[in-house]
Amino acid sequence: MNSARLEFPSNFSIEQNWRDYSADEHAIWRLLFERQQHLLVGRACDEFLDGLGALGVAADGIPNFRRLSDVLDAATGWRIVAVPGLVPDDVFFAYLARRRFPSTCFIRRRDQLDYLKEPDIFHDICGHVPLLMNPVFADYMQAYGEGGLKASGLGHLQHLARLYWYTVEFGLITTQEGLRIYGSGILSSAGESVYCLDDPRPNRIGFDLRRVMRTRYRIDDFQQTYFVIDDFQQLFDATRPDFAPIYREIAALPDIEPDALIGSDRRFDQGPFSGQPNPGKKMGRRLIAAQV
Ligand SMILES: [Fe+2]
């Protein structure tokens, strides 16, 4: 992706006001975290679990962005910026291009534990931020922001949005222990954390940039197709070329339905893929206490 520049969108940032969270809001965080803690060991990739532990994100309550940003900044130069909700695409891309991750501050209600249309702080912080501790993924996210600024100008946001959806939000990665989750939309969802690996219905296909960009997706249900990367370097390398010729190439081809398979797909065998945790892997701050 070639880079483009936009003024830093400081007018969208707000204060987290961490001291204003109620005891019940911290309790909801605890509930969500503990539920995922049980599900994600043996399902989430090591890079996510390591990042979570090093950040000190745990069950004891909603994290303070300032403290998290200091740990994150020291590791990969990223910081968290509090925003009131979804921000315009160009603002979102500009934040990423500057290694700033825009995070919501509010937490879902108790009647929304299993499904929430908009991202909340649990999705943004527990789902997205741990992987920003990984240097290669951190660079991928910045490159994505730079590519987004360019795609806006070329009229290909839809194609680039699919790349984000099928990687950052709903990506799987292959490991020696089997498939693992790195997509934050899955990691922050109890139901999809199990479904994506254990259910025989969805397609699990080897990552292919053009195939991903052509594939439509559903926002109102579990995914019908997951794309599997070999490692984060593959993802970063895929974003290096200038996307302009790729956009032109795929613009001439039809979209692919969310549940469709095509002849060139590299399919992974059907689930269940969830397995035993790697030795020493736990979800939470106790793993790397010295860095907290
Ligand atoms: Fe997200």
Residues whose N, C-alpha, C, O or C-beta is under 5 A from the ligand:
A	BS01	LIG	P119 S184
